Amino acid sequence: MAAPCAEDPSLERHFKGHRDAVTCVDFSLNTKHLASGSMDSCLMVWHMKPQSRAYRFVGHKDAVTSVNFSPSGHLLASGSRDKTVRLWVPNVKGESTVFRAHTATVRSVHFCSDGQSLVTASDDKTVKVWSTHRQKFLFSLSQHINWVRCAKFSPDGRLIVSASDDKTVKLWDKTSRECVHSYCEHGGFVTYVDFHPSGTCIAAAGMDNTVKLWDVRTHRLLQHYQLHSAAVNALSFHPSGNYLVTASSDSTLKIVDLMEGRLLYTLHGHQGPATTVAFSRTGEYFASGGSDEQVMVWKSNFDVDYGDVAKGPRPPAALASSSRNLVSGLQAGVSLAAWVTASCIGLGDGGGQGWSRKRLPEVDFHVPGRARSQESVQSAPREPASTPQALTSTLEHIVGQLDVLTQTVCILEQRLTLTEDKLKQCLENQQLIMQRVTP
């Protein structure tokens, strides 16, 4: 049964304690704690209960770039520019275990849904998988040719997705350790990537100011948003899978309705770049961090029964049949309604308790006291009601050829990089030989 229509997202709390830009945030499973990392090398664990004392964990020797609570909430992982990964016990003692295997900044840490594994991404161009219980490094995934900014497990733990400064998003099979597919549509560095709660699609954010969503089974581009005026630094799916929140260097957060393919809210709260954002496990709250050293907690106020969401997302069963009719994201913000409605909402079959289809207006929302900026964002164009079969076939053929072309360009870029590396090595060897020959 749908909850009554609530209000716009509202700023509930803000935490001050970091001495430099906030880089990452994550909620514990029960939403009682919120972890944040900062360029000040510290990890903070904030209590959502008012008047409660926060924990400050010191151990990293350089900026903390990523934090993630284990599914049980008994461990907290962090990555740092000091090239290490730490596993903390989030209590007053703040004890931690150090993992060392990366040779450069660790950009991302993420627990598998069973809590047994941890995946990390680094500027050493690798993605690494670790055993959390045995506390040991297991294996590397090494096909990126530039810094890897982010890596995440799929909800079922069978796939890994990674985002890199080589402008690609790569999908990996955890068991075979093979790259299943490379998505090359971004025009700049890819800053962040995550799985839809159903595990059937991914969303990636980029320095080209865009957010793109792909189907991980057909590898088709489903949606493309260009809503921000600067780099998109992070994103987070609502647990229902129907909403997406983004954080950008233009200082705003934006909430998108994925079912209708349109912008719902623009939130102004941070002074300077918004660097990170994450929904709580139920979706009742989301937290953001920025270069203004602040951590903000927002109440979503969506039309949702959060107890129902906590039971887990409904896999979009309609995706397999519906995705064949989508024209691979040739339109910006193609409606995802056909893709998600039957499964996540279940309208008409009694299976979608907790959600209503009430249409919300796009709202430019400001925190009281903040300067209001004028901004105009057009809603994404909607998918045509019907498309002639011949045209659909032609477009699908064109998209297929473009996929082949982008893959070829990616391969050429990789070969060019290898050639450059070999040339550099030859020049260095030549210099060494000249130094030895010279008396």
N, C-alpha and C positions, 0 to 999 in steps of 0.2 A: 504494500500500500504506500503510495507516494506521500512524502512529507509535505506539509504546506509550504508554499513558496516563501523563502526566507529573504534575506537582504543581500546587499552587495558585499563582496569580501571586505573584511574590516581588520585593521591593525589591532591585535590583541595586546602584544607586549613587545618591548625591544630590550635587548641585553647589551650592556656596555662593559667591557673588560679587556678586550683585545687592544693591543698597542700599535697595530698595523692592519692593513687590509685583510678582511675575512675572505678566505678562499673556498671554503667548503662547509656544508651543514648536513646533518642526518638525524632523523628521529629514531628513538628506540622503538621496539615493537609495541610496547604499551603506551607510547606517547608521553611517558612521565619524564623522559630526559631528552635533551637536544644537545648533540655534539657539534662543535665548530672548530675549524682549524684556521690558522692565520699566518701571514708573512712574519709575524713576531716569534715564530718557532714554537708557539704554545698550542696546546689542545685544551679546549674548555668543554666541560659537561655541565649544562645548565639544567636546573630543575624547573619543570613547568609549573609546579606548585608555587604560588606567590610567597615571597619572603624567605624562600629556601636558599641556602648557600650553594654557590657553584663550585665545581672542582676545576683546578688548573693543573694540567699534567705537563711536566717539563721533562724532556729527554732528547727530543730531536735537536740537532745542532744547526738546523737551518729551517727555512719556511716549511710549514705543514701545508700540503697541497690537496689532500683528500682524506676523508673520514667515512667509515661505514660500520654500523652496528651489526653484529652477527644476528641471525634470525632469532636466536634465543634471548639476545640482549645481554648475555654474560661476557661477551668480548667486544672490543672496539678496535678496529684496524685503522691505521693511519699511514700515509705515505709522505715522503719529505724530499726536499731538495738536497738533503744530506745523503741521498742515494739508498736510504734504508726504509724498511717497512717495520712497523711496530704493532704488536698485539697487546692491548691494554686490558686490564681488569678494571672496569669503570666503577671503582669505589674510592673511598677516602685515601687509601694507600697509593693508588695509582701505579701499581707494579706493571712492568711491561717486558715482553720478549722481543728481541731484535732479529729481523730476517735480513740477511745480506746476500744478494746475488746480482742486483742491478749495478751497472757501472756509471749511471748518470741519474739525474733527478727522477724520482718516482712521482708520476702525475696522478695516478688513479689506483684505488683499492676497492674491491667489491667481493663480498661473500657469496658463495653458492647458496641456493635456497635450503640445502640440507646442512649447511654450516661446516661441511667437511673440507671444503676447498676455498681458496682465495685466489682471485685473479688480479694482477697488477700490470700497469702500463708505464713505460718509461721513455725518457729522452735517449736511451741507448738503442732505440728503434725496436725493442722487443716487448712482447706480452709474455708474462710468466705466470704459471699456475703453481700453487703451493698447497701442501697438506697442513691444515690448521692444527690437527691433533698430534700428528707426528712432528710438526713444526719444522718441515723441511721443504726445500725446493723440489718440484717434480719435473717440469719441462718448460721449454720456451717455444713461442710462436714467432717466427722471424722473417716475415716477408715484407714488412713495411720498410720504406727507404728514407724515412725521416722520423722525427720525434712522434711517439705515440701518446696522445693526450688523454685517452680514456679507454677503458675496457670493462665490459659487463657480461655476466652470465645471463643466459635466458632463464625464464622462470622455472623450467624443468631441469636446468643444469646441463643440458646436452649440447648447447651452442654457446659460443662466445662471440661478441661483437666488439670491434675496436675502431677507434677514430684517430686519424694521424694528420700531421703537417704535410704528408705527401699528397694531401687532398683526397684521400680515399677512406672509405669505410669498408672494413673487411669482416666477413662472417666466417667463423671457424667451427669445425666439428671437434668437440673436446676429446672424443674417443680416438679418432683417427689422427688428430692433430693437423688436419689438412685445412687449407683455406677453401671454403665452399664457394665463395663469390666475393668479388670486389665491386663496390659501388663507387663510380668515378664522377658523379654528376656535380659535385661541389666545385665552385670556382675559386676556392681559397682553402686555407687550413681548416680542418674539421676539429672543432673544439670539444664536442661532447656527443655522446650517443647513448641510447638506452632502448630496452625492449618494451613494447606494449605489454601490459599485464597478462594478456592472453598468450604472449610468446609468438604471435603470428606476424608481427611487423615491428620495425624499428624506426626510431626518429633520431635524426642527427642535426646538430647545430653547427654553424660555420662562421668564419671570419668574413664571409661574403654577405653577412646579415640575414641569411636564410635559415629556414628549418625545412627539412625534407623527410618524408615518411615513405618507406618501402615495405612491400610484402616480402618476407624472407623465404617464401616458398616459390613464388613465381619471379621474384626479384624485380617486380614492376614498381616504378615510382607511383605512389598513390596520391600524395599531396605535396604541395610546395608552397611555403608561406614566405613572404618577404614583408614583414610587419615592422621590423626594427630599422632604425636609421644608423645603427652601428653593429659591431660584432655581437653575435649571440653566444654567451659564455656557458650557459647551462640550461637544461630543461628537465622536466619531471612529469610523468604521466599520473593523473589521478587514478587511484586503484580500480575504479570502475572502467577505466580505459576510454572514457567519453570526453575527457578534458586534458589539456596540456598547458603547463605553465612554463614560461621562458624568462630568462634573465639576460639583460644586455648591457653593453658598455654605454648605451644611450641613457642609462640610469633608470630604465623602466622595467617592470615585470608585465608580461602580457598573458592573458588566459584565452585559449582558443577552444571553441566547441568543435571537436573532431567529427561529430555526427553531421553537423551542418556546414563544416568547412569555413568557419568565420570567426572573427575576433569578437570576444565578449567583453573583456575588460582590459584597460591599460592602467596599471597601478604605479603611482609616483610616490616613492618613500625615501629612497636612497639619494644621497647627495654625492654624485659621482657614479662611476660604473657599478652596476649590480653584477656581482661576480658568480653567485651561486644561488640555487633554489631547489627545494625538495618538499614533496608532499609527505605528510605523516602516513603511517601504514593503513589508517582507515580513510584518509583523505579529508578528515575534518579540519585539519590545519595544514598550512605550508609555511616553511621558513625560508628567509632569504638573507644573504650577506652581501656586503659591498666594500668598496675601497674606503668608505667612510668609517670603517672599523666597527660598524654596528651589525648586530644580528636581529632581524625582525621576525616576529611570529604573527601570521595572519590567520584569521578564521575564514574558511572557504565560503560558508553560508550557501552551499549549493542545495538544490532540491534533492536530497538524498537521505536515506536511512543508513547511518554510518554503521550500525550493527550488522546490516545486511551486507554492506561492502566488505566488512571485516571477514566475512565467511570466505571471501576469495572471488576473483573476477570470473565472469562467465566467458568461456572461450567463444570467440565469434564463429559459430558454426556456418554462418552464411558466407563467410569470406571466400571459401573455395569456389563457389559458383558465381559470386558477385564480382570477384576480382577480374574475371575474364572479360567482363563488360566495361571495365574502367579503361580509359585511354592513357594509361601509363603516366598520369600526371602531366599531360601536355597543357592542362589548364591549371593555373595556380589555385590551390585550395579546392580541388575537386571534392564534392561532398562525400563523406565517409558514411553517410546514413545507411545506404544499402549494405555497406560492409559490416556495420556493427549492430544496427537496430534489432534484427531478429534474435541475436544472441545476447547482447549486453542489456538490451532493454526488454525484449520479449513482449512487445506491445501486442495485445490481442490474444496472447496465449497464457496469460497469467504468470509467466515465468520471470518477469522483470520487476519484481517488487522493489520499491524504494526509489523509483525514478519516475518523473513526469516529463512530458514533452513540452512543457510550458516554454514558450519562446522568450528569451531574455533580450533586452536591448543592449547594443554595444554601449559600454559606459567607460568614460575617461575618469578614473577615480584617483583622488589625491588625498594624501594624508593631511589632516588639518594642520595649518601653519606652514605647509610647504608651498613654494612658488608654483603657480599653475602654468604649464606650458601649452601652447596651442598646437594641436596635432590633428591631422586628418588622415584616417586610414580607411580605405575602401574595403568593404566586405569582399571576400574572395568570390569569383564568379562561380555560379552553380553549374552542375553537370546538365547538359541538355536532356530533355525528357526522352528522346529517342534518337538513335543514330543509325543511318542506313547500313546494312550489313557490308556492302561493298566498301563504303568509306571506312568502317571499323577495321576491315581486313587490311586495307591499304595503310591506315595509320599504324596498325600493329606491325606490319611489315617494315614501315619506316623506323618505328621504335626499335625493332629487332636489329635493323642495320646500324642504327645509332649506338646500340649496346655493343655491337661488334667493333665499331669504330672507337668508342671510348676504351674498350678493353685493349685494343691495339695501341692506342696512345699511351695507356698505362704501362704496357709492356715495353714500348719504346723509351718511356721515361726511366724505367728501371734499368734497361740496358745502357742508356746514356749515363746514368749515375754510376753504374759499374765501370763503364769505360773511363769516366772521370777519375774514379778511385784508382784504377789501374795506372792511368797516366800520372796521377799524383805520386803513386808509389814508385814508378819508373824514374820520375824526376828526383825524388828523394834518394833513390839508389844511385843515380848518376852523380848527385852532389857528394854522396859518401865516397864514391870511387874517385872523384876529382880531388877530394880532401886527402885521400890516402896517397894519390899520385903526386900531388904538390909537395915538394920537399920543405 
